[in-house]
Amino acid sequence: MNKIPCEVIQDLFPSYIDGLTSEKTGQIIEEHIAGCKECSKVLHSMKGDAEEEILPGEQDKKEIDFLKKTRLMQKIAIISSIAAIVMAALFVILRVFIVGSSYDGTLFAIDKISVDDGFLHIKASTTDSATVLSRMKFNEENGVVTIKANLVPVSIFNRPGKEFTYQLTDPASLKQVKIGSQVIWEEGEKISPLTSLVYASRHDYIGDMPANGKSANAVGVYTRLGEYENSLQTANEPYGWTMILKNDISSDRAVLIESDMESMAYILIGVIGNLDHITYEYTVDGTPHSLSITASAADSFFDRSIKDCGKSARILNELIQKTGF
């Protein structure tokens, strides 16, 4: 058998290295390189080049590491974003449904308030059925307990009917309990929401028309009597307030409306320090009428000084109960 030239064998090396030669051809190549150092060296060199082409170089490794780091940073960024969204959602839930917003106590109903064995027990609700008081902070000073309450939506976290308890530091000196600016308890008596609103609007001078408006709104003048104009008599004492009603009153409602006028006048004279009288000017079926209520008439109705109402929510509460409001 003639020896195959080295050039022919070497030409077959690429196919041999890639495993593409037949079994017979591969056997011939292997027999040849077993006896030919030159071809063996060439084959070894070619195999080394092939491995170098397959294995990544230093630059390739750097690029691969960079890509790995980039992907890792992207994953971290995504996870961080998701975590931030979750934290923000939890914060909103905590702020809205757990902590809530500060509540000034202007619209509330006291379901229970009592003082027993040095503890103040209170259960209050708002007049809005969609909200509930979530927390109460108590501050006791000079016989007055002031409550700061937080308001939240009704949810699985907060249900109506929660009772709050506070241990008094000086039970014997307790005179008054307030939610915000609204007195809800005084000298052993629960104060009605209407009384609380009116008492919070009390002021000393009838010449302060914005303050007068707050008192009138608290009593419900506009709600009961409709639109009206104001005229104040403050040039000389006794000071007065005239309300000129714009809506005509039907004769079948006149007695009821006039009764409301009297009651509202008693209350307003009681909580406005230097107000002596209130006069209503109105029409009944087109006929002009006038009704004037004085502080002395209010004293006679209440059977005590009407001005005591501006000094005590409990006394004002008695007046409002007597008027039937």
VEXVODO-723842 format. One record per residue (C-alpha): residue in three letters; x, y, z. Coordinates in steps of 0.05 Angstrom, whole numbers, always signed. Each point is the difference from the previous one (the first is absolute). Example, Ala and Ser with C-alpha at 12.3 -4.5 7.8 and 13.67 -1.06 7.14 Angstrom:
<sites>
   residuo     east    north       up
       ALA     +246      -90     +156
       SER      +27      +69      -13
</sites>
This chain:
<sites>
   residuo     east    north       up
       MET       +0       +0       +0
       ASN      +29      +67      -21
       LYS       +9      +51      +55
       ILE      -49      +57       -4
       PRO      +36      +67       -7
       CYS       +1      +44      +62
       GLU      -33      +57      -39
       VAL      -61      -43      -14
       ILE       -4      -22      +73
       GLN       +6      +71      +25
       ASP      -55      +23      -49
       LEU      -45      -50      +36
       PHE      +16      +26      +70
       PRO      -56      +53       +3
       SER      -53      -52      -16
       TYR      +33      -49      +47
       ILE       +1      +50      +57
       ASP      -74      +17      -11
       GLY      -17      -75       -2
       LEU      -23       +2      -72
       THR      +45      -55      -30
       SER      -21      -72       -8
       GLU      +23      -53      +48
       LYS      +48      -28      -53
       THR      +29      +69      -16
       GLY       +8      +16      +73
       GLN      +37      -66      +10
       ILE      +47      +17      -58
       ILE      +14      +69      +30
       GLU      +14      -29      +68
       GLU      +47      -53      -28
       HIS      +36      +54      -39
       ILE      +11      +48      +58
       ALA      +22      -58      +43
       GLY      +61       -7      -44
       CYS       +8      +72      -23
       LYS      +24      +50      +52
       GLU      -10      +59      -48
       CYS      -73      -15      -13
       SER      -11      -15      +73
       LYS      +28      +67      +18
       VAL      -43      +35      -52
       LEU      -63      -36      +25
       HIS      +15      +18      +72
       SER      +11      +72      -20
       MET      -66       +2      -39
       LYS      -38      -31      +59
       GLY      +29      +54      +45
       ASP      -23      +56      -46
       ALA      -70      -30       -2
       GLU       -4       -2      +76
       GLU      +25      +72       +4
       GLU      -55      +20      -48
       ILE      -53      -34      +43
       LEU      +25      +24      +68
       PRO      -15      +74      +15
       GLY      +58      +47       +4
       GLU      +13      +51      +55
       GLN      -39      +54      -36
       ASP      -58      -48      -10
       LYS       +1      -17      +75
       LYS       -3      +74      +17
       GLU      -59      +11      -46
       ILE      -36      -61      +28
       ASP      +13      +24      +71
       PHE      -26      +69      -19
       LEU      -63      -30      -29
       LYS      -10      -42      +62
       LYS       +8      +61      +44
       THR      -47      +40      -44
       ARG      -54      -53       +4
       LEU      +10       -5      +76
       MET       -7      +76       +7
       GLN      -62       -2      -43
       LYS      -30      -54      +44
       ILE      +18      +40      +63
       ALA      -31      +63      -31
       ILE      -64      -38      -16
       ILE       -4      -31      +69
       SER      +14      +68      +32
       SER      -55      +33      -42
       ILE      -50      -54      +20
       ALA      +21       +7      +73
       ALA       -8      +76       -4
       ILE      -70       -8      -30
       VAL      -19      -49      +54
       MET      +27      +45      +54
       ALA      -37      +60      -29
       ALA      -64      -40       -2
       LEU      +10      -22      +72
       PHE      +13      +71      +20
       VAL      -64      +24      -33
       ILE      -39      -56      +33
       LEU      +31      +17      +67
       ARG      -11      +75       -8
       VAL      -72       -4      -27
       PHE      -29      -62      +34
       ILE      +39       -6      +65
       VAL      +25      +69      +21
       GLY      -50      +44      -36
       SER       -7      +75       +0
       SER       -9      +48      +59
       TYR      -73       +9      +18
       ASP      -24      +66      +30
       GLY      -62      -31      +30
       THR      -51      +46      -34
       LEU      -45      -58      -22
       PHE       -6      -55      +51
       ALA      -48      -40      +43
       ILE      +20      -22      +70
       ASP      -25      -71       +9
       LYS      +30       -6      +69
       ILE      +40      +42      +48
       SER      +10      -16      +74
       VAL      +50       +7      +56
       ASP       +9      -61      +44
       ASP      +54      -15      +51
       GLY      +47      +52      -28
       PHE       -9      -21      -73
       LEU      -33      +39      -56
       HIS      -38      -45      -48
       ILE      -23      +28      -66
       LYS      -33      -28      -62
       ALA      -12      +50      -55
       SER      -19       -2      -73
       THR       -4      +50      -57
       THR      -64      +18      -35
       ASP      +30      -27      -64
       SER      -12      -75       -2
       ALA      +59      -10      -47
       THR      +51      +24      +52
       VAL      +20      -21      +70
       LEU      +45      +26      +55
       SER      +64      -41       +0
       ARG      +43      +29      +56
       MET       -6      +47      +58
       LYS      +55      +38      +35
       PHE      -17      +29      +69
       ASN      +29      +62      +32
       GLU      -21      +17      +71
       GLU      +13      +70      +28
       ASN      -35      +41      +54
       GLY      -59      -46       +3
       VAL      -12       -1      -75
       VAL      +13      -61      -43
       THR      +11      +18      -73
       ILE       -4      -56      -51
       LYS      +34       +0      -67
       ALA      -34      -52      -44
       ASN      +18      -28      -68
       LEU      -51      -16      -53
       VAL       +5      -59      -49
       PRO      -46      -34      -50
       VAL      -39      -59      +25
       SER      +38      -63      -21
       ILE      +23      -68      +24
       PHE      +52      +37      +42
       ASN      -50      +45      +35
       ARG      -72      -12      +19
       PRO      -50      +46      +34
       GLY      -13       -9      +73
       LYS      +71       +1      +27
       GLU       +5      +22      +73
       PHE      +59      +41      +25
       THR      +23       +2      +72
       TYR      +45      +51      +34
       GLN      +26       -3      +72
       LEU       -9      +68      +31
       THR      +58      +30      +39
       ASP      -46      +42      +44
       PRO      -72      -28       -3
       ALA      -25      +45      +56
       SER      +17      +63      -40
       LEU      -32      -22      -66
       LYS      -48      +54      -24
       GLN       -3       -6      -75
       VAL      +16      -46      -59
       LYS       +9      +25      -71
       ILE      +13      -29      -69
       GLY      +40      +54      -34
       SER      -39      +64      +14
       GLN      -66      -35      +14
       VAL      -21      -12      +72
       ILE      -31      -69       +6
       TRP       -4       -7      +76
       GLU       -2      +50      +57
       GLU      -11       -8      +74
       GLY      -29      -70       -6
       GLU      -46      +15      -59
       LYS       +6      -22      -72
       ILE       -4      +60      -47
       SER      -40       -6      -64
       PRO      +34      +13      -68
       LEU      -45      +61      -12
       THR      +20      +30      +67
       SER      +73      -14      -15
       LEU       -3      +37      -66
       VAL      -37      +59      +29
       TYR      +45       +4      +61
       ALA      +62       -1      -44
       SER      -28      +61      -38
       ARG      -11      +43      +62
       HIS      +32      +69       -1
       ASP       -2      +65      +38
       TYR      -18      +54      -51
       ILE      -61       +5      -45
       GLY      +38      +47      -46
       ASP      +42      -59      -25
       MET      -45      -20      -58
       PRO      +42      -61      -24
       ALA       -4      -27      +71
       ASN      -75      +14       +1
       GLY       -6      -40      -64
       LYS      +34      -60      +31
       SER      -48       +2      +58
       ALA      -60       +8      -46
       ASN      +24      -59      -42
       ALA      +11      -43      +61
       VAL      -72      +14      +23
       GLY      -27      -11      -70
       VAL      -31      +67      -16
       TYR       +8       -6      -75
       THR      -24      -73       +1
       ARG      -63      +17      +39
       LEU      -16      +70      -25
       GLY      +32       +4      -69
       GLU      +37      +60      -28
       TYR       +4      +62      +43
       GLU      +36      +67       +4
       ASN      +35      +27      +62
       SER       -4      +67      +34
       LEU      +41      +13      +63
       GLN      -17      +53      +52
       THR      +69      +13      +32
       ALA       +4      +76       +2
       ASN      -31       +2      +70
       GLU      -18      -49      +54
       PRO      -41      -44       +5
       TYR      +29      -34      -61
       GLY      -46      -36      -48
       TRP       -2      -44      -62
       THR      -55       +4      -51
       MET      -12      -57      -49
       ILE      -42      +18      -61
       LEU      -29      -64      -30
       LYS       -7       -2      -76
       ASN      -48      -58       -5
       ASP      -74      +10      +12
       ILE      -29      -45      +54
       SER      -67      -34      -10
       SER      -51      +11      +55
       ASP       -6      -75      +14
       ARG      +75       -2      +18
       ALA       +5      +67      +35
       VAL       -9      -26      +71
       LEU      +54      -53       -9
       ILE      +49      +48      -33
       GLU      -10      +53      +54
       SER      +13      -53      +53
       ASP      +66      -16      -34
       MET      +16      +74       -3
       GLU       -9       +7      +75
       SER      +42      -62      +15
       MET      +57      +22      -46
       ALA       -1      +70      +30
       TYR       +6      -28      +71
       ILE      +60      -42      -21
       LEU      +35      +55      -39
       ILE      -10      +52      +56
       GLY      +28      -52      +48
       VAL      +66      -11      -39
       ILE      +13      +71      -26
       GLY      +27      +39      +59
       ASN      -28      +70      -10
       LEU      -61      -16      -42
       ASP      -63      +27      +33
       HIS      -55      -15      -50
       ILE      -15      -32      -67
       THR      -55      +26      -46
       TYR      -29      -39      -59
       GLU      -35      +37      -57
       TYR      -40      -45      -46
       THR      -66       -8      -38
       VAL      -56      -49      +11
       ASP      -41       -8      -63
       GLY      +28      +67      -23
       THR      -17      +37      +64
       PRO      +59      +31      +37
       HIS      +16      -26      +70
       SER      +53      +14      +52
       LEU      +21      -42      +60
       SER      +50      +25      +51
       ILE      +32      -43      +55
       THR      +39      +33      +56
       ALA      +51      -26      +50
       SER      -49      +12      +57
       ALA      -53      -42      -37
       ALA      +52      -54       -9
       ASP      +17       +3      +75
       SER      -74      -10      +16
       PHE       -6      -59      -48
       PHE      +63      -33      +27
       ASP      -14      +19      +73
       ARG      +73      +22       +9
       SER      +48      +48      -34
       ILE       +3      -17      -73
       LYS      +72      +24       -2
       ASP      +21      -60      +42
       CYS       -5      -40      -64
       GLY      +63      +32      -26
       LYS      +38      -23      +62
       SER      -20      -73       +2
       ALA      -15      -52      -54
       ARG      -42      -38      +52
       ILE      -44      +61      +12
       LEU       -6      +13      -74
       ASN      -19      -73       -9
       GLU      -57      +11      +50
       LEU      -25      +60      -38
       ILE       +0      -37      -67
       GLN      -36      -59      +31
       LYS      -52      +48      +29
       THR      -12      +32      -68
       GLY      -11      -69      -31
       PHE      +52      +10      -54
</sites>
